[in-house]
Amino acid sequence: MAEVTLEGLRVCREIALVGSFTAAARSLGYSQPAVSRQVAAMESAVGYRLFVRELRGASVTPAGTRLVEHAARVLGAVSSLHHDLKALGDKLAGRVAVGAFPAAMSVLVPRAVARLRVDHPGLVVRLTEAATPALLRDVHGDRLDVAVIATGTGLPQYDLDGLGRHRVYAGDLCAAVPDRHRLAGRSEAPVSELVNEVWVAGTGSAGDPQFAAWPTVTDPVIGHRVRSWPARLGLVAAGLGVCVLPALSAPSVPPGVRCVDVVDPAWSGRRTLAVTACRPSVAARAVVAAVRAVAGEISAQPTAAPQSPVNSRGAVDSGR
């Protein structure tokens, strides 16, 4: 007698997700006959028809819908079991507190945490998003184990005494422009072509660093000031201006926005640092290694974000 199997649940769930036996076979790396056999075995096990083959694809029966709902829970529990068992063999376990400025939280830090989850499943990461000054206060106060910050031209001289400083090569600044902009089809542009643009600037708490116009542009026209990155990039996508963006965030830009490297001999750039205690814990060192590895991947793939060439000259910007 046929039995409900994990592989059968996985196949049925994939068919429901992609809408056809053929597409499910392709995504799972199976032959179509193998997928059909799995479905037949599952239908025999539960005593109900699960799918109706149609001219284009397959539709899910009421019984199939119920089965797929349970499959999601069962497969999730199995994945969690494997994760917990792997954690037993991981010598690096416990909690680590990580903070980063908002631009670093868009791509760099989430990917680093995902890498840590695979490499060290016993390590629990607590995240904090804040401006650089607040992050440094938390590192000095032992409330954060690792803080991803930015330093350099145009930023305050932060107090890094007594802290470990680990360089992260995550790219410099770029300009985000609407996809209908005259520069949108180019990978780079001289700063002179940005002088007369209308800029979308950031705003925040007093004392927090802010992105405004390109740093060397004098007397810029500021069209809008908004707090969050989604708001800034939304205004750019709507054609209401351009904005400065850390290149490490380029893979996260929404549709309608393209990133252009800015060629500016007068701009000396900024650096991204992972800051820790002077003698970081093993967990903190693992976080730094993950952040550096992900930054390298982003810099090595300048077209990682569709529509978004990014530069790789130096480092990135501030807390907001």
HELIX and SHEET records of a PDB file:
HELIX    1   1 LEU A    6  VAL A   18  1                                  13    
HELIX    2   2 PHE A   21  LEU A   28  1                                   8    
HELIX    3   3 GLN A   32  VAL A   46  1                                  15    
HELIX    4   4 PRO A   62  LEU A   88  1                                  27    
HELIX    5   5 PRO A  102  SER A  106  1                                   5    
HELIX    6   6 LEU A  108  ASP A  119  1                                  12    
HELIX    7   7 THR A  132  HIS A  140  1                                   9    
HELIX    8   8 VAL A  191  LEU A  194  5                                   4    
HELIX    9   9 TRP A  229  ALA A  237  1                                   9    
HELIX   10  10 ALA A  247  SER A  252  5                                   6    
HELIX   11  11 VAL A  282  ALA A  300  1                                  19    
SHEET    1   A 2 PHE A  51  ARG A  53  0                                        
SHEET    2   A 2 ALA A  58  VAL A  60 -1                                        
SHEET    1   B 5 LEU A 123  GLU A 129  0                                        
SHEET    2   B 5 GLY A  94  ALA A 100  1                                        
SHEET    3   B 5 VAL A 146  GLY A 152  1                                        
SHEET    4   B 5 ARG A 270  ALA A 277 -1                                        
SHEET    5   B 5 LEU A 163  VAL A 168 -1                                        
SHEET    1   C 4 GLU A 188  PRO A 190  0                                        
SHEET    2   C 4 VAL A 257  VAL A 263  1                                        
SHEET    3   C 4 LEU A 173  PRO A 178 -1                                        
SHEET    4   C 4 CYS A 243  PRO A 246 -1                                        
SHEET    1   D 2 VAL A 198  GLY A 202  0                                        
SHEET    2   D 2 VAL A 221  VAL A 226  1                                        
END                                                                             
